């Protein structure tokens, strides 16, 4: 659907939950002056009383919204794959623009849906799906007009960053920090998606798809979560001037790139290190303009609703740009390096102090796999053990070193391996 | 001029210098897919050979561009007040959209030009006028859909930040650092506009106008520059864990606000403290979403040109929003606090060590004006002298304290007074 001239853009809203309620509130308050009009709302439970929906707006089913020919744009806030996926497909088929906050949908089906949108001359927007409060998709797309993203590092999940901040700052255990995150409303009843790193991987997949112009499946991204971190890991990080953050990273390499999500050491006095509590941050390094950093709260009802409204008022500009993105989208899927081949500098924490393990024994494990030691120190703090920093090497090599250390005589615990951010 | 349907938006370019050349380059490379077409270029010197301009594009005078009825949008890259102001006025009068990178023009005449644009149904955009590479105007406008900016702190001038970084990091004098900035291409032959803080004040005036919806004249902003800082000032800042940055700040207070530009102490390990070299940074604190930080290079040919292109492809969305901004713009001019009434915590550096001045004498100067001392220390570093940190008080009061200290028996130098950022 092309530019709507001389009348308001009519919006069909799918889902009237927390964010949907925020969108309704903004449309009531500002819709008229922004050229937007709420035409219809689809809800799951039609018996529920919803005083926020104006009485003149029909409330019904998804099909009723999709079948209404007067509707220009559909806002999908159902979440999850179905029925959201079918609804978005149908909306685009009938040439309605779509705005969604659904990261799973965009991460898994973004390539297909963008192609469909372009075939039908419709726009597909999803600013609210990544770092709700930061217009990171707009920023990357604007930058892509002339530039090329070489590296991207992000803290994309507020829940895990809240937990890690509590662990690092207060010495909380993972379990206590998780309980605190729940009490503060930052963690779901089932936090698995967040703490496993999979939520972050979905968001990273969306950003990688954007910066490379080629679909990136979340499953192609190596992921590790924060569930296994213990207080001693945070103390070890602190000893080397760092903090542990759940970092989503993409580094371009030739035609492909490396993308992964992992607990990573970043310098305490770096922008990412200073990103605490429920904040998100995205660091983007481009070929021409160098690096940029954007830091702010990642989620919340009104910020997310505001991102949706912003997508709605920039649909026409987006339609132009997406044609270009789509033509790149037909290129083959991205060649992401296998997780074993990922190189970094690493911290190995050997949690046991064992007089039978002089530096020479641990050093031999590194030497056996051709990995250089850059720093070696026995921590004076109880329970931390020995900290070894390696030179740059592959994940495969450092894992082999860790396995050899675990086989030393008397070892009962497996060493902890953590990546270090390039500048750490 | 409203949405351009079914054909390319025709662009008239005023000025083909550094940024103008970048705009031409981007239009040649990407214009077609973005729905933009270079229609005419106006240059000062028509005899100069300009191979970057496609041969089919007429090159002529400003009047020829303005008189061309086929042109939808005018890009003003002349700079300065005249003839830029008259050209922009005429363009808006004849209902052409205008995109400009001219900070002086927007700072001084933004209110009038916005009203004119709205009367004629045209859009006026100026993303490239502030922090070229960071889409800060877009970010603030998007946030204003539902939120309210309470405080804004920014490093908005790359030249001065480059100079201050050299002074702080390398111990350079102001003069040496300025020479280095010139050699690196970051300073003009006449750097007065930058180092006096006036360039920053123009940009701040634009941002304050945006966040308050009311015109803010640059002349209403209290400004002090960086020309008078000496190496000992940077050492004093370092002793209290801070760095000196040229900070533009706005703090909302009731119906008005406080806006100023001054060398200010920020914590070394804060986002603004970590903003080094020619980088810009803007910290925005909103009522609902809390604070955000955006950090990146402030200027450059392609980033600035890209901001212009971005303004061009979002003209329709901007037109809707500017109606709202304009209605607020008719409110009375902002009540900015007089510079004397500005409160902050302060650092006073008494550059002389004088045995005739025990803490009691300096303390008495503070007490006489009701200003509390929070920290007092004699620096062990040569030439730094005594550092005193005050509790929050007005600029007027701290200046009176400084004047009293300067009158102490044997004093030859005037104490240096520096504001501290709220979180320092």
Interface residues (C-beta under 8 A of the other chain):
Chain A: X2 X3 X5 X26 X29 X30 X33 X34 X35 X133 X134 X135 X138 X139 X142 X143 X145 X146 X147 X268 X269 X270 X271 X274 X288 X289 X290 X291 X292 X293 X294 X295 X296 X297 X300 X302 X303 X305 X306 X307 X309 X310 X313 X314 X316 X317 X320 X321 X323 X324
Chain B: X2 X3 X5 X26 X29 X30 X33 X34 X35 X133 X134 X135 X138 X139 X142 X143 X145 X146 X147 X268 X269 X270 X271 X274 X288 X289 X290 X291 X292 X293 X294 X295 X296 X297 X300 X302 X303 X305 X306 X307 X309 X310 X313 X314 X316 X317 X320 X321 X323 X324
